[in-house]
Amino acid sequence: MQSFLEETLLTIIEKEGSLENLIFVLPSKRAGTFLKNAISQHTDTTIFAPEIQSIEDFVETISGLAYASNTQQLFELYKAYESSVKGERDNFYAFSKWGTTLLQDFNEIDRYLVDTAKIFSHLNAVQEINHWSVEKENSTIITNYIAFWNSLEALYTAFNKGLKQEGLGHQGLVYRQACVNLGDYIEETKHSKHLFIGFNALNTAEELILETILEKTEAEIYWDLDEYFFNDPVHDAGFFIRQFNNKWRYFKDKPLQITKGQYLTEKNITITGVPKNVSQAKFVGNLLGEMHLEKKSMLTNTAVVLGDETLLNPLINAIPEEINGINITMGFPLHKSPLESLFTQLFEAYIRQDVKGWYYQQVITLLNHPYIQLLFSAEDSDNIADTICTEIKSRNWIYVDVPKLKLASHNNTTHLDLLFYTSNVTVPVFLKKCLTLITAIKEHVTVEGNGLELEYLYRFHQLFNQLNDLVIKYPFLDDLQSLFGLYKELLSSETLDFKGEPLKGLQIMGMLESRNLDFETVVLTSVNEGILPSGKSNNSFIPFDIKKLYGLPTYKEKDAVYTYHFYRLLQRAKNIHLVYNTEPDVLEGGEVSRLIRQLVADDNMSTYITESIAFPEIKSPEKKEVLIQKDTHLMELIKGIAAYGFSPTSLSNYIRNPLDFYKKNILKINELEEVEETVAANTFGTIVHETLDELYQPFLGKFLDPEKLNALLPSINAVVRKQFAKFYKNVSLEEGKNLIAYNVVLKYVENFIKLEIESAKRHKIKIIGLELALKTAINVPGINFPIHIKGKLDRIDEIDGVLRVIDYKTGKVEQRNLNLSSWEDIVEEYDKSKAFQLLCYAYMYNSEHPIDKVEAGIFSFKNIKAGILKFTDNKNTIITQDTLELFTKELQSLVYAICDPNTPFVEKEIK
């Protein structure tokens, strides 16, 4: 396959002979690299290389101005904004949100050589019409708004003037100045011949420059477009070149030099729909692997073009390891590096810092960052970061300040001062600390010899030095919020360049980087509406109708640009793989691109096309039974727990799932300790239990008196607060969810006592015991080591001469949970765990105080209106010795299963 650049070069060599006095101008530097390679391939003797420039460098040369960086432009625009806009002005942070859009508009206005006086006057008139009012006088907001639009021309003038004084310009200004200097440039280069190669869409300034040079010199232009698209009067791929052919005087007597007959050659085109973006990357990786196996040399002339460049990272991970010699032209975005999250967290910690200190979660997240862990774990002593995190959780600190951090670290503040400091956190101080932190991390990374991480650190060091220089030069950058916005802006444009061979091997690139380059095999991803083409997005202050009036580009022109790039890739390619996302996305890529639909509808190409839908192979994992055999060590643990005593709750865990019992009650693997910002369920229940215990202590051994119970109501508030202070320290009960929880506890206790008052009026209720610690031995046939059951009984009382075992539950319990119809259910169905626990308490109480008959019930605070919910055995609420004997048999079988060395812990499917 002969590429466009090779074909054009051979034509030029045949026509010109020598290349020494030629100036080649191409759309991109990358195309220039490939052109140099083509010259070396087709030149037999040593020659001086001709001058080869990208269009941007070419225009910069003519203008005499250097391109200002995006950051420089933004700062210079803010300087101009401060000097030219009167009245109330935004600070830099607020300005930066809309300043970038204004920069784009100024850039377009200059690139398209628009009469600025007219367009700004027009824009102002539009805003005045849009904000007309029936009131005689406009409001202050509207007045200021109109005043801003009135000042746009002055702002534009001051901005351009400030840049030119420093020998700089934004792209538009450089292009406008180049048009002014064009005559002088032509005179200076009259002995050279210009060759413009591979252009498509041109702005007005580029049109003027190219057309003038073509008319006034011996220059030539070669278009990278197949005649098939040019001859079709409605095909968007030839939209711009047909316009130039019709309106440029140069083409009145000169033929249009375009490609002939390449597009309609035989091709193999596959169109594949794949669900979601990562699946596209996986599909492309699999496709490349198949190509590598089929013919290794095929990948040397293959390009993967990413319609959505965010697919780069998953694609890199999806490419098979055996594929070598990959050249990635896009660079790895620095904002995706792990170091980015460290400084983002640090910025956010200081921006959101409260008068009470840092929110604990921010501190813990920062201290657990891999780079901070590297910093602290490298010390000889214990990891201070882990120590601090443990202290924060154990002390339940919601907000953390420097004194607390020093206390938690036992005054070991090595490296801690780089993260948390009490001095006035100004922008210069913050930047200095960040640079020192980078240096400290670098020392530890150097020891490990990780080259990639050292590169990350080097680039971030450069970034913070750049920020430091900007802060010194522009004093209005004086708050962390503005600095953070600028940090993110700079970071988003920084990339870590990959090392590769640009002329060999598999090429991975973005759509714009593919200009003028041809490959035998092309894989194009994300061919979806909203991506290719990008749709009707309009990030501009200039309305659509004014853009049309002044010849500024709209979405119509942008669509034509995407269409051209898409079809240009297809022109010379033999194997084409188009991949799109089949899943609708609200934000982008909602459906297959119109470019694919247009391609399929073309009768000249439809015979070459194969369409399919691909999806990952889904294998249903085989469900494996999880069981834990009881070895000698495990049996020793079980014997220890058995001697100490199984609690009713732990036995309920076994009923629910033996594997949960194994993890929680034997291995003691509990949930991680966390700071309780809001009252946890277990803390909530403890506070309710302890409150009732304290309130009812005076009634121990006595009958409940309605009047004395009524006298408890005013003291509930103080007792509840006391219990909160005891079990839930360092938190405020005056706001948020904690205030709600506090009031819920008050209501629970108040409703319970009111219920007791009504009950005491109708019945004689005597309190026998509160929070009774019970423990009893249980003899299990077949087990030869001691076993105990232990637990704390909330209350034992007597109502009208009938003994009652009572358990308090802050969760919701219903009567059906306590109704028993079959004794097997009590140790097999977790739904009956509340009934099981009640019988355990009755069993333990009976062992110490033999009973004739007893009732057992639960007070459910979420179901308080139901009163006491009683255990029932086939509708019988009385528990007798016979009942306990039946329960004992089931309890023994349950405990035997736990203690038998031959019965493994088997995972139970939880319903």
N, C-alpha and C positions, 0 to 999 in steps of 0.2 A: 504493500500500500504506500502510495506517495502522498505525503502530507501537503497541506495547503502552503506551508512555509517553504517546503522543498520545491514544489511546483512553481511558486512565485519566484524563488531565488534563481532557478534554472532559466526562467523567462528573462529575468533581469540580466543574468550573466551573458546570455545569448545576445541580448540587445545592447548592453553597455560595454561588455568586455571587461574592463577594469572596474573594481569596486571602491577604489581609493577616495574618490571625490564625492561619494554618495553619503547622504544622511538618511538612515532608515528611522522611521517613526512608527511605533507599534502601540497597541492599546495597553500593554503591560510589560513590566520588566521580565516576567517569566517567559513571555513570547520572545523577547530579545535574546534570552539564554538559548532557547531552542533554535533561533535563527543563526546565532554564532556557531552552534554545533553543526547546523546544515552547511554553513559556509566552509567550515573545516573539512566536512565530508566531501565537498564538491570542488575543492581547490587543490591542484596538484603541486603548486609552487608556494614558496613563502611569500606572503603579502602583508601589507599593513591592513589591519581590520578596519572596515568602515565604521563611521560613527553610528551607533545604534542607541536610540533613546525611547523611553516610554513617553506617551503623550503628556503626562504630568511633568516629567523632567524637561521635556521640550518647551512647554509653555513657561515653566519656571525660568529657563534660560532666556527666553525672549523678554520676559517681564522685568528681570533684574531683581525681583523680590524672592525671598525664601518662604517656604510654607511654614506658617505658625502651627504648633501642635494644638490639638483640641482644647487642652487645658489652658494654654496661653491665650487662645481666642476667648475662652469663657471669662478669664480674669480681666483681659483688656476690655471686653464688653461690659463687665460690671463697673470698671473704672469709668468708662464712657457713660454708663447709666447713672452713676453717682453725680457726674458733672453736668449732665444735660437734662435729666428729668427732675422737675421741681416738685415740691410738696412731699407727701408721704411716700417713702421708698421701702422696698423689701430688703431684708438683710440678705447676705450672700446665700445662705442655705435655701431660703424661699425662692430667691432669684434663680438659683441653679436648676430648679425644677422646670422652669419655663424658658430659661435663657438658652438652653441647647436647641429648642425648637426655633427660637428667634434667629439663632446663628445659621440654622439650615435655610431659613427664609432669606436672610441677607446673602447667603452663599448662592442660592438659586437666582436671586434678583441680579447679582453681578455676573454669574455665568451666562445668563441669558440676555445680558446687556439691556436690561429694562430701564426705561427712563424713570429714575427714582423719584423725582419731583411729582410726576404724574401718578405713579402707583401708590405712594404714601398719601397723597391727597385723596385718591380714590378710596383707599382703605379707611381713612378718617371719616369720609362722607358716609361710607357703609355703616360704620359703627354708630354715627350720629343718628342715622335712620333706624338702625336696630334698637336703639335705646331712647327713642322719642318718648315723651311723656305728656299727658294732658295737663299736668301741673305747670304753673308758670315758671317755676324754678326747678332745676334738677336737684336730686339729692346729692349729698357730699360724695357718696360712693360713685354715682354716675358721673359727676363732674370730674373727679380724679381719674376715672376710667377713660373718659373722652380726652382729658389732658394728656394721658399717657400716649394715646394713639396720635395726638397732635405732635408729640415730641419724638415720634419714631424717626423722622427724617434727620433731626438733629442728632439723635442717638447713633443712627447709621453713619452719619458724616464724622462724628467724633470718634467712633470706633475705627473706621477705616483710616482716619488721619493718624490715630495713635499707633496703629500697626505699621503704617508706611514710614513713620518717623524712626522705627526700629529696624527698617529694612525687611519687614515681614508682611505677610498677607494671608488671609484665609483663601481657600481655593478660588472662590468667585472673584475676589479682589485681584489675585495673581492673574487670572484669565482676562479680566477687564483691562489690567495694566498691559498685558501682553498685546492686546489689540491696539492699544495706544502706541506701543513701541514697535509694531510690526514692520513699518516702513524702514526704520533703521536696521532692523534685523535682516530684512531682505537685501539691503544694500551691503551689509557685512558678509553675507553668505552667497553673493551673486556668482561665485565661482564653483559653488557646490550644487548638487542636484538632490532634491528631497524626494523620498519615496514613502508614501503613506500606505501602510499595509494592514489589512484586516479590521477596518473600522466598521461600525454599524450605527448606533445612536450617537449623535453629536449634539452638544448644547450650542447655543447661538454663537458664543465666543469661538468654540472650536470650528464651527462652520465657517465663520468669517476668516479665521486664520488659515485653514486648509484651502478654502476657495481662493483667497487672495494669493497665496503662494503658488497654487496651481495655475492661476491666470497670468501672474506676472513673472513666473520663472519656468524653467523646463522640468517642473516637477510632475510626478505621476502618482496615481492612486490605484491600489488593487483591493477589491472588495472580497471578503471571505463569505460569499453567498452563492448558492447554486442557482442556476438560471430557472429551475423549476419554481422556486419561491418568488423570484423577481417577476416572472411572466404571469403569475397568478395575481390579478388586481386586488384581491381581498385578503390574501394570506399575510398575517401579521409578521411573519419572519422577514418579509421583504419590505415592510412598511416604510422604514426610514430611507433605505437606499432608493426606492422608487421616488420618494419625495425629492431627494438630492438630485436624482437624474432629471427630474422635471424642472427644478427651479435654478440649478447652478448653470451659469453661462458657460462654464468650462466644458460641459457635456453637449453644447450645441454643435461642436465640430470635432469632439473627441469621443471615441467609443467607450462604453462602460466595460471595464475589465472584471469579469466575474467568472466563477467556476462553471464548467459545463458538464452535465450528465453524471455527476458523482452520486447524487441522492437516489436516483432510480436504479442503481445497481442492486444486484441480488443481496439480500440481508437475512439474517436470522434474528428476529425480534421476539423476545418473550416478555409478556406483561404479567406480573405476579402480584396478587394482593396478599398481604401478610398482616395479621392482627397486631397492632401496637408497634411502637418505635423500636423497642429492644429486640422484638422478634425480627424486624427488618435487618438489624445488625447481625443477628444470629443467622438469618437466611443468607445474607451476603457472605458471611464467613464460611458457611457450608458450601456455597456456590464457588468461592475461590478455592476451597479445598478440593472440590471435584475437578476444577480446571487444572490445578497443580498436578493431580494424579493422572489426568488424561494427557496433558502435554505441558511440561514445565515451562517451556519457552513461550507459551501463550501469555503468561503473566507479564513478560517483559514489554508487551505492547498493550497493556490493559490499564484502564483508569476507573477508579471508583469515585464518582462525583456525588457529593452529599448535598441534596437539596436543602436539608435541615442540618446545619453544621453541628448541632448539639449531639448528633449521633456519633461523633468522632470517638468519644471515650468508649462507649459499648462496642463500636466496631473494632477498635484496637484489641479489645479483649476477646473478640469473636474470631479474629483471624487465626487460622491454625499455626502452630509453632513451627511446622516444617517449612513455611513460606518465608524466605529470606529476601533481602534486597528491596525493602519497602521504602518509598519516599513519601513523606507526609508534608504537604506544602502549607498546611493551615496553621501549624503550631498548636501546642497544648495550652488551653486557657489557664492563666495563672490563678484565676479566681476559683478554679476547681482543685487547686492544690490543698493538701491538709493544713498548711500553714495559714491559709486564708481564714479558716474558721477560728483559729486562735485569736487573731487580731480583731476579727469581727466581734467575738465574745468580749474582748477587752474593751473595745469601743462602747459596746452596748452596756457593759457593766457601769462605766463612768457616766454615760449619757442618762441612764435610768437610775442612777444612784439617788437614794432617798436620804432625807435628813437623819433617819434612823440607821443608815448604813446601806450595805448591799443586800439585795434579796438573796436568801440562802441558796436558792437553786442556781443562780448565776455563779456564785462562789464555788459551789460543788462542781458544776459543769466545767468551769475554768480550771480548777485544780485537777480534774480528771482528764483534761486534754492530753493526748499522747506526748506532745512536746513538753508540757509542764511536768508530766510524770517522769519523762526522761531526765529533766532537770533535777528533780527532787530525789529520784531513785538512785541517782549517781553518787549521792552523798554517802559517806561511811556509816552514818547513823541511820535510824529508821526513816522511812519515807514520811516527811512532815506533811505533805499534801494529804496522804491517807489519814494521818493522825487528826488533822484539822477536820476533815470530812466526818470522821467518827465522832469527834467532839460536838460538832454542830448537830448531828442527829441525836446523840445521847442527851444533850442539853436542850434540845428542841428550840434552837434559835431560829426565828423566822427572818430576822434581819441581823446582819453581821457587820461590825465595824472593825477598825484596826486594833483597838485594845482587846476585843474579843479574839481576834485572830492571833495576837501575841500570846494571850492566855492559853488558847487551844494548842499553840505550837510550843508551849513551855519556853517562850522567849527565844526560840531558835528561828530567827528571821532571815537566815541566809536565803537569798533569791526571793523571799516573800515580799521584800521591799520593792522588787521590780514589778510586782503585780498589784499590790495594794499599798497606798500611801495616803497620808492625811494632809500633806502640803497642798497649797492652793493649786488645783489641777488645771493649769493653763495649757494652751495648745503647745507652746514650746516645751514645757515640762513633760507632757504626755509623749511627745515625739522623741525626746531624749531618752525617756524610760523604755520606749519601744525599741530604739536602736541598741540600747544596752542589753535588753532582753534577747535580741537577735544574736548579739555577740556571745552572751552566756550560753545560749542553746548551741551555737556553732562549735564552742569548745568541746561539748559532749558528743556532737554529731561527728566531729573530726576524728575522735577516738574510735568510733565505730566504722569510719571510712565509707559512709554512704554518700556516693557522689551526687545522686539525684537530690537528696535532701540538702546537701551543701549548695547546689544550684538554686533550689527554692530560697534558701536563706540569703544567698547573694542577691537574688532579684528583689526580695522584700527589703533588703538593706538599701538597695538603689532606690526603691520606691519611697521609703521613708526619708531618705536624704533629699529626694526631689520635693517631697511635701515640705520638708524643713526649709529648702530654698524658697519655695513659694510663699511660705508664712513670713519669711524675712522680707521678701520683695513686696508682698501685698498685705499690709497691716490689717485690712478689713476681715481677714480670715482669722477671727479671734474666738471662735467657739467650737467645741468638740463636735456638735451636730453638723456644722458646715464642713469641718475637717473630715468627718466620717463620710459625708456625701461625696467629697472630692476623692477620698481614698477609694471608694467603690467605683467611681467614674474612671480613675486611672487604672485600677485593677482590671476592669472589664475589657480594657483595650490591650493589656499586656499578655503576651504569649511566650511560652517556653518552646523555642524552636527545636524541631527534631533534626537529627543529622541523617542525611540520606543522599543518594545520587539522583539529582533532578532529571537526568537524561536516560536513566536505566531503571528497570524493575517496575514493580507494581506502583502506580501513582494514586495517591488518595488526595483529593482536592475539593474545594468548593466550586460553585457554578461559575463565578467570575474568573477564577484562576484557570478555567479551561479555555479561555478565549484564544483563538488561533492555533490551538493544539489539537492534533488528531490522533486517535487511537483505534486499533483494529477491534478491540473489545471495550465496550463501555457499560458500566453498571451505574445506573442512576437511581438514587433512593428518594423517598418522600415525595413522589410525584402526585401530590394532592392539592386540591383547591385550597387557597390560603397560604400555600408554600410555594408551589410552582403552578401558576403565577401567585403573587403574594396577595392579590385581592385589592379591595377598594380602601385600603388604609390611607389616611391623609394626616400625617403628623406635621401640621402647618397652621399658621395663623391666617394664611391667605385663603379666602373662599374659592370654591371651584370655578365660579363664573369669572372672577377676576384673573385667575390663572389662565383660563381660556383666552380672555381678552388680551393679555400681555404675552401670550406664547410660552407660558411656563408649563412644565410637564405635569400631567395629571395621571390618574391610574391607567388611562388608555395607553399612554406612552410606556408606562412601566410594564404593562402586560405585553406590549410588543417587544420590549427588551428581553423579557423572560422567554417569549416564544422564539425569538431569534436564537438565543443561547441554546435552547432545547433542540431545535432542529439543526443547528450548526454542528452539535455533537454527533448527530445522526448521519450527517452528510457522507462522510467517508468510512464510517465504522461498518464492520462486517457482522459482528455479534453484539447485539444490544439487549441489555436486561433492564427493564423498567420495573421498579418495585414501589408499591404504594401501600399506605396504611388502610386497612379495610374498616377499622373501628371509627365511628363518628366521634369527633372531638369538638367540644363547644367552642374552644378558643381558636383552633387552627386545624387544618387537615381534615375538614369535615367529610369530604368525599373524593373520589378519584378525580384527578385533574382533567380539565377540559382539553388539555394538550393530548392526553391519551385518547380521549373520545374522538378528537379530531383526526388523530393518527389512524385509529381503527376504522373511521368512516371514509378514509382515503382509499379508493379502489386500487390505486397504483401500489399501495403498500400492504393492503389487507391480506394478500396471499402469503406474505412473509411472517405474519404475526401469529403467535400462539399465546392464548390467555389461560391463566390458571389461578387458583386460590391455594395458598400454602398455609399450613398451620403446624405448630409443634406437635411432635408425637407425644401423646399423653398416655403414660402408663399408670394404671391404678396400682398403687403400692400394695403388696400382699400384706394383709393384716397378720402380724405376728403376735402370738401370745407372749406377754411379758410376765415372767415369773422369777422370783428370787428364792433360790435354795438356801436353806438354813445351815450354814457351816458352823464350826465350833465357836468362832469369834462372835457370830451373830447370836448364837444361843446364849453366850455369856451376857450379851447386852440385854436380851429378852429376860433372862433370869434376874438381872439387876433391876429392870423396870418392874417386873412382877413382884419382887420383894418390896420395892418402894410403894407400889400400888398402881393398878390401872384405874384411870378416871372414867366415869360414864361417857365423857366427851371423846376420849381417845378410843374407847370401844365402839362408839358411834362412827368414828372415822374408819375403823376396820369394816364395819357393816357397809359403809358407803363405798369404799374401795380399799382392799388390803394393801395396795401399793402406796396409797396416801398415808396409811397408818405406818408403813415401813419408813417412809421418808420423814414424816413429821414427828412421829412419836418414838421411833427407835433411833434414826439417824439425827434427829433434831434439826432437820433442814426446814427452817421456818422462813417466812417472807423477810426480805431485807428490811433492816431498821430504817425508817424514813422519818423525816421531820413531819410532825402532825400540824399542818396549817389549819385544818378543820378537824373536828372531833372524829376520830375513827370509831367504827362500830363497837370494837371491844372496849375502848375507853368510855364510850357513851354508856354501855351497859354497866361497867364498873361504877361509874358515877351514880347511876340510878340505884344500884344495889347498896352502895355505901351510904347514900342519903337515907334510904328507907331503914337501914340498920341503925343509924344514929337516931333517927326520929322515933323508932319503936323500942329502943333500949329501955326507956322508963316503964314500958308495959310488960317487960319480961316477967313471967310467972303470975301475971295478973289478967283479969278480964278487961276487954276493950270497953272503954266508956265513951259514948258518942260525944259528950261535952269536952272531955280531955282530948279526943281526936280532933275535934273542931278547933281546940286551942293550938294545935300544931300548925294550922294553915299559915299564920303570920310568920312563923319561923322557917318556913320552907326555903325562902329566898336566901337567907344567910347560910343555911346548911349546904345548899346546892353550890353557892359560891365557894364555900370552904372546900368542898370536894373537887371542884374544878381546879382550885389553886393547888390542891394536893396531887392530882393525877395529870394535870394539863397545864404545865408551867409556861411562863414566858409568852403568853398570848393574851390578846385583848378580847374581852367578851362584849365590847361596846359596838362592834360593827361586823358586817358581812355574815358569812355562814356560821361563825362561832356564836354570834348573837342569836341567830335562829336556833342553833343547837341548844344553847342555854335556855331559851324560852320553851323549847320542846320538853326538856327535862323538867322544868318547873311545872308545865302542864301535865306531864305524865304523873308526877308525884302528887300533884294537887287532885287530879281526877281519881287516882288510886285511893287517896285518903277519904275523899268524898264518898266513894263506893263503899269503903270500910265503915264509914259513919252510918250509912243506910243499912248495911248488913248488921252492924252492932245494935241497931234499934230493934231488929227482928229476931236476932239470935244471940246466944251467950257464947262469946268467942274468947278463949283463953290462949295467950301466947306462951308456948312451952319452950321454944328455942329459936334463936336467930343465928344465921351464919354458922351452923354447926359443922365442925370438922369431923367427918366420919371416916373410919377405916376398919375393914374387917377382912379376916382371912377366908379364903374359899378353897375347899378341897375339890380338886379336879381329878377324877379317876384316870390313871395312866400317866400322870405328871408327878414326878418325885421331888419337886422343889417348891418352896413356899410361894404362894400367890396371894396378893391382897387386892381388894377393891377400895379406892379412897375417893373422897369428894367432899365438897362443901354444900350442905343443905341450906337453902335460903331461909326456910321457915318451917317450923313444926308447931301446929296449934290444935286446939280442940274446939269444935263447934257443936253445941248442944250435946256434949258428951261423946261425939265421934272424933277420933284422931284424924288429923289431915297432914299430909306431906305436901308442901307447896314450893314450887319453883317459879322464879320471876324470869320472864323473857321480854326483852325490849323489842325483839323482832315479832313478826306476825305468826301466830299459831292458830290453827282452826281445830274445831272439835274432831274432824275426821282424822287428824293426825294422832289422836289419842284413843280412837275406837279400834279395838282388837277383835278380830273374828277367828283368827288362826294363830296358834302359838309359834308356828314356824316363821311367821311374818316378823316377829319381834326381833329376830337376829338376822333376817335376810333382806328386809325392805327398809331402806333408809328413810322412807316416808314415815315410818313408825319410830324414828329415833327419839322423839320427845317422849313417847310412851315408854321406851326402853330406859331412858334416863330416870324417869319417875320411879319405875320399878327397882332400878338400881339403888336409889335413895331409900326406898321402902325396905329393900333387902338389907342394906347396911344398918338402918335404924333398928330393924327387927333383931339383928344379931346382938345389939347392945341392950335393947329394951324390947323383949318379946311382946308381940302384939296379938290381940284377939282378932281385931278387925281395924282397918284403916282405910281412908280415902286418899287418893293422890291427885293433885291437880296443878295447873299452870295458870298464872296470871299473865296474859299477853297484853303488853301496854299498847300495842297497835290494834288490839281487838278488845279493849277494856270494857266496852259495853256488854260483851258476852259474859262478864263476870269470871268466876273460876271455871276453867275447862277441865273436866274430870276424866281420869282414865276409866275406860269401860271395857269389860271383858264380856263380849256378847250381851251388851246393854246392862251389865251389872257393874256398879261403881264401887262396890265393897271389895277390898283386898283382904283375903284371909290367909291362913297358913297354907291352905290348899293352893291358893293362887301363887303364893311365893314358892311353893314346892315345884309347881309347873314352870315358873320362871327360872328357878335355880337350875333345872335340867337344861334349859335353853342357854343360860348363861355359861354353864359348865362346857357345853359343846362349843360355844363361841371362844371361850378362853383356851380350851383344848386345841382348837385350830391354830391359835396364836402361838401356843407354847410347844406344840408337837414338832419335834425336829424333822419329821418326815413330811410335814404339810407345808409346801412352799407358799410364799406370798404371791398370789396370782392377781394380775390387774383385772378389775371388773369394769365392764362398760357402763359408764354413768348415763342414766336416762335423762 
